[in-house]
């Protein structure tokens, strides 16, 4: 006898169990995925708003208010610090708040940094401490990831975990490229009737509406809040703060944390800093590449690969793709190393090739890790492990920015290559090799 999907599911969802077709509402699960994914796109765009604005700040500031290279690196790094720290909070919220309240709350918080940066960008004398404070506020976009991803993991059976989480994280990550692609366009004209807001003048005397970078997303964020309230439901996965701490007694929580710091840490960190790296390594040459023309390509590619690889992980297992991703990222960092002390602008193509390899293979590893965790851990612990590893991975923009502010890019990429190689060995030994301890 064929089981009818959701036939035994109670109206209040009190017997929700995605592993049993009769107590799983497939339509609700997919509706939840699309609403949370839409919200996540906006969250990532907000998180990376600073990385898109920062390369343009000195163009509109007076000489006495110019920012140093180190100040710009820190400005772009701070959202990573805030995002990682806030993920440590958001990771505990799904079983406490439930999906509807959590997603609506996460979306509403995005309005604060978006509106704040719109105001700050209009004033070319905005003090540095205000800019740093707004960078911290932008971190809420990165912090909400741990709550949204962990919440979604409750809605799908293990056989679809790779597809669902791959789609959500991959398409959500598109917010990074979206912001870096969108901002150079929207700063060129008055937006939403804001033409009356005073534009700025860049170094060439052209008018720039840099404040549009924040304003453009606000209506879409308000739509996300409304959709969460209307569409989403809470499933009965509950746990208090103390109960959720049991994941830290598990060895594989820490191994997967290291691997995800390699994959998403490098992806998120380099996505935030690529524009500044291009500016500082190749900016002194005649006909230097425009950072904003190139910075969005790698993050966009990595996000698309992550979404595409998710279903493949469901078929062949996530560990294989995590291992392949680690190998590719190691190779990409080594290639990039050869083009960080250029003698001509023609070497930019080699640099960009290496960076593209890092982003491309990060998509493999990011998709693989999020398939692995629902296989390694039981449902509630899987949600916590996803939230925790995502929190540590979110420190990537801060760690990369901080490192680049105190060391040369060459030294940083050597360290990055060694870390990628180490984590690739972990992925092989514990998960991908024949007779591994936790094949996943």
PEWO-V399844 format. One record per backbone hydrogen bond with DSSP energy under -1.0 kcal/mol. CO is the residue of the C=O (numbers start at 0). NH is the residue of the N-H. Records with the same first field share a line. If there is no record, write none. Layout:
BEGIN
CO=NH, NH
END
This chain:
BEGIN
3=6
9=12
12=15
16=19
19=22
20=5, 23
21=7
22=16
24=28
25=29
26=30
27=31
28=32
29=33
30=34
31=35
32=36
33=37
34=38
35=39
36=40
37=41
38=42
39=43
40=44
41=45
42=46
43=47
45=48
47=51
48=52
49=53
52=55
53=56
56=59
61=64
62=65
67=71
68=72
69=73
70=74
71=75
72=76
73=77
76=79, 80
77=81
78=82
79=83
80=84
81=85
82=86
83=87
85=89
86=90
88=91
89=92
92=95, 96
93=97
97=101
98=102
99=103
100=104
101=105
102=106
103=107
104=108
107=110
109=113
110=114
111=115
112=116
113=117
114=118
115=119
116=120
122=125
126=130
127=131
128=132
129=133
130=134
131=135
132=136
133=137
135=138
136=139
137=140
138=142
139=143
143=147
144=148
145=149
146=150
147=151
148=152
150=153
151=154
156=159
157=160
159=163
160=164
161=165
162=166
163=167
164=168
165=169
166=170
167=171
168=172
171=174
172=175
173=177
174=178
175=179
176=180
177=181
178=182
181=185
182=186
184=187
186=208
190=193
193=196
199=207
201=204
205=201
207=199
208=211
209=212
210=213, 214
211=215
216=220
217=221
218=222
219=223
220=224
221=225
222=226
223=227
224=228
225=229
226=230
227=231
234=236
239=243
241=244
242=245
243=246
244=247
245=248
246=249
250=254
251=255
252=256
253=257
254=258
255=259
256=260
257=261
258=262
259=263, 264
261=265
262=266
263=267
264=268
265=269
266=270
267=271
268=272
269=273
272=276
273=277
274=278
275=279
276=280
277=281
281=284
284=287
289=292, 293
290=294
293=296
295=299
296=300
297=301
298=302
299=303
300=304
301=305
302=306
303=307
304=308
305=309
308=312
309=313
310=314
311=315
312=316
317=321
318=322
319=323
320=324
321=325
322=326
323=327
324=328
325=329
326=330
327=331
328=332
329=333
330=334
331=335
332=336
334=337
335=338
343=346
344=347
346=350
347=351
348=352
349=353
350=354
351=355
352=356
353=357
354=358
355=359
356=360
357=361
358=362
360=364
361=365
362=366
363=367
364=368
365=369
366=370
367=371
368=372
371=375
372=376
377=381
378=382
379=383
380=384
381=385
382=386
383=387
384=388
385=389
386=390
387=391
388=392
389=393
391=394
392=395
394=398
395=399
396=400
397=401
398=402
399=403
400=404
402=405, 406
407=411
408=412
409=413
410=414
411=415
412=416
413=417
414=418
415=419
416=420
417=421
418=422
419=423
420=424
421=425
422=426
423=427
424=428
425=429
426=430, 431
427=432
429=437
432=435
439=317
END
